[in-house]
Amino acid sequence: MNNDNDSYIELKLLSIFSIACVGSGQMFLPIFYKQVLGLGNDKIGFISSITPFVSFIAFPYWTTLIDKTHAYKRIMITNMLIALICILSIGAVPYLSDEDWIRILLISICCFGYAFFGFPVIAALVDTVILKALANRKDLYGRQKIGVPIGFAISVFLTGLLMEKLDTPYALFIVFATSNILFVLTVWYMDFEDKDDKQVIFVNDNNDVKSVTEYGATSSNGSSSIVVEDEHEVDDETVNFLKDIENDDRMTVSMWHLLKDPEACQFFYSMILVGCSIAVVLAFLYLFIETDLHGSPTLIGLLGPLGSSTELVCFFFSKEVNITEKKTYKQILIT
């Protein structure tokens, strides 16, 4: 992915189309379960819990696999097509059986497929691609993620509007399929072959070693090279040290190592609380507005642009925020 400017249009499109799958699918499926299948809130809660629980295993599996193989295009396209089949299959469940337990079983299988194959691409692999493409321009990350509120707002609004115009919850599958296909096409036309990761070692007059890793968009073979930048002669001990770094595949910090770090555990705990809050919104907010408040699908659709308007400002100006100090990012998270 070569970019001569800071636009990175293809990265913004990835964010737009990936989150559009969430805005059209996960946000409106509970309404489909209620209106079409007549499921109770307890059963809807059980079905909605499948995605986060399966993701606990799927996320590390796919991120580890893509780090080893660097098969970004193949994995992302294949997984999203499988996710498309799984979500569209949910729409066929009412025609396959009238028994609640069979319907719940079939939907659970479909949700498992979406959670294992599709959701990790949306929630994890897209970010991996963006960070790889930005290389040493990580300060532009927020501006690439500006596509998230845009895609979410458009997908929620279109889904709600179509549901009211067509007078059927099946409209959500139209928006989901369109978003999914556009995402696949974006990935297909992207160039994932770029410079390999390069670890630059600076050696000063005192032979102090400073390592800085510069990431390319992707790597074709998973290897990284080390370049020593020094105007002076480097002794044999330093050379051997650098070779050990280059040949050591165990330099990556493991999950178990992170769990020993109090700050990492604090971060994980905070993310668990955030995840619980988001899970309630994904599963029941739109359903509550539709059933208890008797809101129209168009009204529900307007919540997408309304909620995303503030995110646009945050993502766009994220480059201007200095989060190198601990106090700064704590204030941002609390706010």
Secondary structure, 3 states (H helix, E strand, C coil): CCCCCCCCHHHHHHHHHHHHHHHHHHCCHHHHHHHCCCCCHHHHHHHHHHHHHHHHHHHHHHHHHHHHHCCHHHHHHHHHHHHHHHHHHHHHHHHHCCCHHHHHHHHHHHHHHHHHHHHHHHHHHHHHHHHHHHCCCHHHHHHHCCHHHHHHHHHHHHHHHHHHHHCCCCHHHHHHHHHHHHHHHHHHHCCCCCCCEEEEEEECCCCCEEEEEECCCCCCCCCEEEEEECCCCCCHHHHHHHHHHHHCCCCCCCHHHHHCCHHHHHHHHHHHHHHHHHHHHHHHHHHHHHHCCCCCHHHHHHHHHHHHHHHHHHHHHHHHCCCCCHHHHHHHHHC
